[in-house]
Amino acid sequence: MDIRPLVDTDIPMLAPAIAALLRELALEFIVHESTPEGAATFLAENDQMGVRTFLALGHVYHVALDDGQLAGFIAIRDNSHLFHLFVGKRWHGRGLARKLWNVARATAIVRGGDGNFTVNASNHAVPVYERFGFVRVGPMQCAKGLYFNPMRLGWADGDAG
């Protein structure tokens, strides 16, 4: 398994794969709990063009490749917000999400982050983020028809991740 930063030359091949994996997993684990409008908005904002836009905005992506096949990816915004973390179902339960998180977290800190992170977790993902050390900081919320649980890691609670 190769975990590495997503670079510009990867975009033609991997942006479509990222968008496809995100869509597949979002349909099963995220948007089914949202309003129809929220689901449509989320899927539209996270299609191939959306991924390219997030890259252009400075989101830092890391990809996990298994014999050249996209197994998962993570994106961090502003060195402090876990924006995307998706692992293909074939690789669930193998610790890949944690490996991606560890690489992305370390990179964010090297890039100037202070080690404090937030994430807007789907109900399905809350247990994963709790295992990483994130804690809920409020009740489930809804923005643009998409439900999520605000969580954080760090600050005064002493969590190191």
C-alpha positions as CSV (number, residue, x, y, z in Angstrom):
1,M,0.0,0.0,0.0
2,D,1.4,3.3,-1.1
3,I,0.2,6.4,0.8
4,R,1.4,9.6,-0.7
5,P,0.4,13.2,-1.5
6,L,-1.8,13.8,-4.5
7,V,0.2,15.9,-7.0
8,D,-0.8,17.9,-10.0
9,T,0.2,15.1,-12.4
10,D,-2.2,12.7,-10.6
11,I,-5.2,14.8,-11.3
12,P,-6.2,13.5,-14.7
13,M,-6.2,9.9,-13.5
14,L,-7.1,10.2,-9.8
15,A,-9.6,13.0,-9.7
16,P,-12.2,10.8,-11.5
17,A,-11.4,7.9,-9.2
18,I,-11.6,10.0,-6.1
19,A,-15.0,11.4,-7.2
20,A,-16.3,8.0,-8.0
21,L,-15.2,6.5,-4.7
22,L,-16.6,9.5,-2.8
23,R,-19.9,9.1,-4.6
24,E,-20.2,5.4,-4.0
25,L,-19.5,5.7,-0.3
26,A,-21.5,8.9,0.3
27,L,-24.6,7.2,-1.2
28,E,-24.2,4.3,1.2
29,F,-23.0,6.0,4.4
30,I,-23.8,9.7,4.3
31,V,-26.5,11.2,2.1
32,H,-29.2,8.7,2.8
33,E,-29.7,10.6,6.1
34,S,-30.0,13.9,4.4
35,T,-32.7,15.8,2.7
36,P,-33.0,15.0,-1.1
37,E,-31.8,18.6,-1.7
38,G,-28.9,18.1,0.7
39,A,-27.9,14.8,-0.9
40,A,-28.0,16.4,-4.4
41,T,-25.9,19.4,-3.2
42,F,-23.3,17.3,-1.5
43,L,-22.9,15.0,-4.5
44,A,-22.7,17.9,-6.9
45,E,-20.1,19.7,-4.8
46,N,-18.0,16.6,-4.5
47,D,-17.9,15.4,-8.1
48,Q,-14.8,15.4,-10.2
49,M,-14.9,19.2,-10.8
50,G,-15.5,19.7,-7.0
51,V,-12.3,17.7,-6.2
52,R,-10.4,19.8,-8.7
53,T,-11.8,22.9,-7.1
54,F,-10.8,21.8,-3.6
55,L,-7.3,21.1,-4.8
56,A,-7.2,24.6,-6.3
57,L,-8.3,26.1,-3.0
58,G,-5.4,24.5,-1.3
59,H,-6.9,21.4,0.3
60,V,-4.1,18.9,0.8
61,Y,-5.0,15.4,-0.4
62,H,-3.2,12.1,0.3
63,V,-4.1,9.0,-1.6
64,A,-3.7,5.3,-0.7
65,L,-2.9,3.2,-3.8
66,D,-3.0,-0.6,-3.7
67,D,-1.2,-1.9,-6.8
68,G,-2.2,1.3,-8.6
69,Q,-5.9,1.2,-7.5
70,L,-7.3,3.9,-5.4
71,A,-8.0,2.3,-2.0
72,G,-8.8,5.6,-0.1
73,F,-8.0,9.2,0.3
74,I,-8.0,12.0,2.8
75,A,-8.1,15.8,2.5
76,I,-7.2,18.4,5.0
77,R,-8.3,22.1,4.7
78,D,-6.3,24.9,6.3
79,N,-4.0,22.4,8.2
80,S,-6.8,22.1,10.7
81,H,-10.0,20.6,9.3
82,L,-10.3,17.0,8.2
83,F,-12.4,17.6,5.1
84,H,-12.6,14.2,3.4
85,L,-11.7,10.7,4.6
86,F,-12.9,7.8,2.4
87,V,-11.7,4.2,2.2
88,G,-13.1,1.8,-0.3
89,K,-15.2,-1.0,1.2
90,R,-12.7,-3.6,0.1
91,W,-10.2,-2.1,2.4
92,H,-12.4,-1.5,5.4
93,G,-11.2,-2.9,8.7
94,R,-7.6,-2.9,7.8
95,G,-6.4,0.2,9.5
96,L,-6.2,2.2,6.3
97,A,-8.3,5.1,7.6
98,R,-5.9,5.5,10.6
99,K,-2.9,5.3,8.3
100,L,-4.3,8.0,6.1
101,W,-5.1,10.1,9.1
102,N,-1.7,9.8,10.6
103,V,0.0,10.8,7.4
104,A,-2.3,13.8,6.8
105,R,-2.2,14.9,10.4
106,A,1.6,14.9,10.4
107,T,1.7,16.7,7.1
108,A,-0.7,19.4,8.4
109,I,1.5,20.0,11.4
110,V,4.7,20.3,9.3
111,R,2.8,22.7,7.0
112,G,2.1,25.0,10.0
113,G,-0.9,23.5,11.7
114,D,-0.9,23.5,15.5
115,G,-2.3,20.0,15.9
116,N,-5.8,21.0,16.6
117,F,-8.4,19.6,14.2
118,T,-12.1,19.7,13.5
119,V,-14.3,17.4,11.4
120,N,-18.0,17.3,10.5
121,A,-18.6,13.6,10.8
122,S,-21.5,11.6,9.4
123,N,-23.2,9.3,11.9
124,H,-21.4,6.4,10.3
125,A,-18.0,8.0,10.8
126,V,-18.4,9.1,14.4
127,P,-16.9,5.9,15.9
128,V,-13.9,6.1,13.6
129,Y,-13.1,9.6,14.5
130,E,-13.6,8.9,18.2
131,R,-11.0,6.1,17.9
132,F,-8.7,8.8,16.5
133,G,-9.3,10.9,19.6
134,F,-11.9,13.3,18.3
135,V,-14.8,14.3,20.6
136,R,-18.2,15.7,19.8
137,V,-18.5,19.4,20.5
138,G,-22.3,19.7,19.9
139,P,-25.4,17.9,18.8
140,M,-25.9,16.7,15.3
141,Q,-26.4,19.7,13.0
142,C,-27.8,20.3,9.5
143,A,-26.3,22.7,6.9
144,K,-27.6,22.8,3.3
145,G,-29.7,19.7,4.0
146,L,-26.7,17.6,5.1
147,Y,-26.6,16.2,8.7
148,F,-23.3,16.0,10.5
149,N,-21.7,15.8,14.0
150,P,-19.2,18.6,14.8
151,M,-16.1,17.1,16.4
152,R,-12.7,18.3,17.4
153,L,-9.3,16.9,18.4
154,G,-6.8,18.9,20.5
155,W,-7.2,22.2,22.3
156,A,-7.5,22.2,26.0
157,D,-8.9,18.6,26.3
158,G,-5.4,17.2,26.0
159,D,-6.1,14.8,23.2
160,A,-3.1,14.2,21.0
161,G,-4.7,11.9,18.4
